[in-house]
C-alpha cells in the first residue's frame, strides 16, 4: 500500500496531467510533435506506458511472477506501475504540443486520460471502501459484545429481557429508539434495558452501513475489468499511432 506522501505525489501528478491536457486552450504547436524533442518525449512516454502492461503480465502469469518476485516484490512493481502509468501520459501529452486534430490523436488522448483517471479513482475509492468496511465491522463486533454483556445482565430480569427478544433482526433493531422512547415515558425499562435498546439501534445502523459498503465494493470490483479493457484499447491505439508515425513520417527515407 502507498503511504500518504506517495498518495499525495501521485495525486499531484494526476492534477499536473490534467493541467497539461487543458493547455490546448491557450497553446498549440502543430510542428512540435514532429521535432526532435517532441519525438524524444514520445519515445520516453510510450516506453513508460509499457511498464503497466509488464506489471499486468507478471501479475497474471504464475511462473513469470515467481521468477520476477525473487528479485523485485509485487509492492515495488505496483509502485512502478502507478508512477509510470502517470508519468508516461504526461510526457505523451507534452509530445502532442496540444495538437489534437486527427481522430486517432483525439481518441488516443481521450483513452489515455480515461485509463489514468479510472486507475487513480478506482484504486483509492476501493481502498477507502475496504478500510471503511473493516473499521465498521470492528465497531460492530465491539457493540455486539457489549450487547451480549448487557443481555447477560438482564437475564436476571425476565420481564425486561422479554422486551428485547423481538429486536433480534436488522429491521426490528431500527425500531429500538421508538421502544426506548415509549417505554421510558411509561416508566417501564430499566437503565440496563435502555442501554440494550440503544445498542440494538447502533448495531442496526452499522449492519446497514456494512451492507451498503459491501454493495459498493462489489460494484467497484468491476472497475478492475473495465480498467484492464480500456488499457488494452489504449495499447492498440498506441501501436496504431506509432505505425502511422513511422509509415507517414519516415517513408521519405526510402
Steps between C-alpha positions, in 0.01 A plus 500: 500500500614851426558732794352850527803668343499269198123543463542879508776479239289289264203733553719796407619324185142425396406867550808599298392266220157663486654848499734408214205359306299819553798693364351469149264783600789748506778335300540299179816406316417298186866427418627405846384137489722434199805681640797333670380585850146406413622162377714450811197566721293259290753217531556559872129525575409194295773296669371596844145413395617145429600450865138453618455237229806316629356512853170359373679209330722424799207507741293251299766258372589273792846372394609848391371650826696250710818571305467879509402524866825331597665831419220760519196494726149544361463809716798659324363396162166656589673827588678494163167425335336803664779751444574389143127495429482870582842630387472331159173676407643833622791468257266389221271800556806729482606323180174596328570872526125522568428412139185288511374499142501142371232256622774258606677765705179611667400140578846416633503806726148435627565132578832588667327742735223248565750226589691725740188637670330162527814349650547785747137540609423128503805404702452756775122469519529123532760542771275751678202263491710207620640700790156637594345153496781365718459780754121463515525124543737551793256747655214256436688222679559724802134603514383140474727406790358789704148393405562141612645624830193716554270211408678287760443773755131504406468122533417560866203711384282268285236764436755749365680229301172404334473858374829457310429167331302652208801718418724220370465589132654788302164662421358477851821640645434822314188538715701485820497877541120501491484226765735698722298818464158349559622264769673779691189716488304215660771450760568146382859423394784490749834674419643166381203449266534853366871436438420175321245672280744778415761238411243326278438823315874561450553141385219537246658819363840335466357184340324714241818704439710185455252352253492827305880520485520134400264578212718787380813288539351231275405769251851640499643151452379527140721810470809280467358322196402832346845644569672200338275512192555870431873454568515236226309737270757767584790272402323419172458870421859568604630229266288643218632850570863381497444313174341808342785722620761264354316438174401857423785678680802291402412370153704783348809290591407263216 
